[in-house]
Amino acid sequence: MPAGARWLVHALGLRPNPLRRRLDRVVAAAVLGMLVVAVSVVPMVALSWGTAAYEADRHAAERAAATRYRVDAVVIEEPTTVVLAVNPEVSSTTHRAPVQWTGTDGAPRAANVEVPPGTTVGSRIPLWIDDADRVTTAPLSEGQVRTSAVALAFGVFLTGEALCAAGIAGVLAAANARADRAWHREWEIVEPKWTRHGG
């Protein structure tokens, strides 16, 4: 049996031990409670959050797919390069160009959008357009919805487990500090007697 499990069994009073203190039982009960939370409650909460996020994102993706459509827009002018400097060491570069496509009413539409590097005039760029012929983002795919939900559930799981581990460590540290103070108080009483006896 691992040392931690042996300590827990003794501290909870599952085996007789004349040196067991009331503090040991309280600490062991708190540790056991947090272990139960870590093993059963945290995974259930993570699964629940992940499932709720998946359902919400899936419905949002379905609504977006019903009001958006994809078009092939044509680049009508040479792209320009835009450099966004976050600080002297970090910057990002994007390329933007005016593009044109045919709207749902048959009339031409135009917008200035981000394009891949190397794009030239006449290139066709896939765009997602909403019902008002405005450029928008593509609806989330099933894979993206699942990935996002799994990532959320995993994050909740890790956070919950870390909080439980921190709680256990905090309880043990507080208990050890209290026991240490009690030992020092008792030693202050016993030490003079030992000193006199030794003399």
Buried (B, 14 or more C-beta within 10 A) or exposed (E): EEEEEEBBBBBBEEEEEEEBEEBBEEBBBBBBBBBEBBEEEBBEBBEEBBEEBBEEBBEEBEEBBEEBBEBEBBBEEEBEEEEEEEEEEEEEEEBBBBBEBBEEEEEEBEBEBEBEEEBEEEBEBEBBBEEEBEBBEBBBEEEEBBEBBEEBBEEBBEEBBEBBEEBBEEBBEEBEEEBEEEEEEEEEEEEEEEEEEEE
